[in-house]
Amino acid sequence: MANTLKFYFFRRKQLLIFFGFLIFIYTCACSFLFAHQRYLIFRPSPELQTLPSSPEVKKVRIPITNSKSEYLSGWWFDAPLSEEKINVATNEPAKNVVTNEPAKIVRSPKTILYFCGAAGNKSFRSQVKKFEELRKLGFSVLVIDYRGFGESEGKQYPNESQFYQDSQTAWNYLVKNRNIQPKDIVIYGESLGGAIAIDLAVKHPEVGGLIIQSSFTSMAKTIKHHNLFSLFPVDLLLTQRFNSISKVPYLKVPVLFIHGTADTVVPYQMSKELHDAAPVPKKLLLIPQVGHFDVYENSSTSYLRGIKKFTKGIESRQ
């Protein structure tokens, strides 16, 4: 009997030690995720992959808010002159067909303020080609790298509030430095940039319009969709929330949501949710068989036509 009791208490002690060790490891993992989540979510790169070839592109440096010595790096694409003859893509890039017919220039709004996603920088993938095509529609385009991304200075892994600060810095540059009227600006955000664009548009209802491409309802829901860290209390640990679904009901600007139906990074249903939650006027453009990173590459005709139609609608309301 005594031996049985000794064995029982020994086994109980072993189990307590084992479960205590598991709790310790789990707590350490939670602490790590809480402290290092920015390094897991954001993937900035300082190296530029593709540079604009157009002579109309100017490099700009914009002082970072609350910093006297650090700058955001950006590209400014001047809108084409009314008499300028430009090539406009008329088919999907895979077919590589262009025409030399003069573009039908969109007169207003005149400037796109573009925010990229969470990885790389403004030069990655086919971004430069996209900016040049948007210019051919008649827009000037300002695209910036967030602090720590690309050639921008500052903290390499910024937090959510600093992304919003950088978007406001870019807005101030257009309105105050270039004297562009807010009604002549369309804010454009892709993926993570969509959350940043929505936040900025809510703060500036005087903006001409808003375009959201391949973006999510919230960071928490995106993480849960991929079953990442499913063993952890994501809602408690996450500080970088980018909760767009709670903000879109407060939009007071025309908005276009664009999403590829084959997106495996952010499901297109999230754009449908954002669209449903947004007030009118609004438009949802779903592009079949297109993924997260190739909305422009594999559907340039549908993509550009959708943007052109949307901006014409904005012009008619002004």
Secondary structure, 3 states (H helix, E strand, C coil): CHHHHHHHHHHHHHHHHHHHHHHHHHHHHHHHHHHHHHHHHCEECCCCCCCCCCCCEEEEEEECCCCCCCEEEEEEECCCCCCCCCCEECCCHHHCCEECCCCCCCCCCCEEEEECCCEECCCCCCHHHHHHHHHHCCCEEEEECCCCCCCCCCCCCCCHHHHHHHHHHHHHHHHHHCCCCHHHEEEEEECHHHHHHHHHHHHCCCCCEEEEECCCCCHHHHHHHCCCCCCCCHHHHCCCCCCHHHCHHHCCCCEEEEEECCCCCCCHHHHHHHHHHCCCCEEEEEECCCCCCCCCCCCHHHHHHHHHHHHHHHHHHC
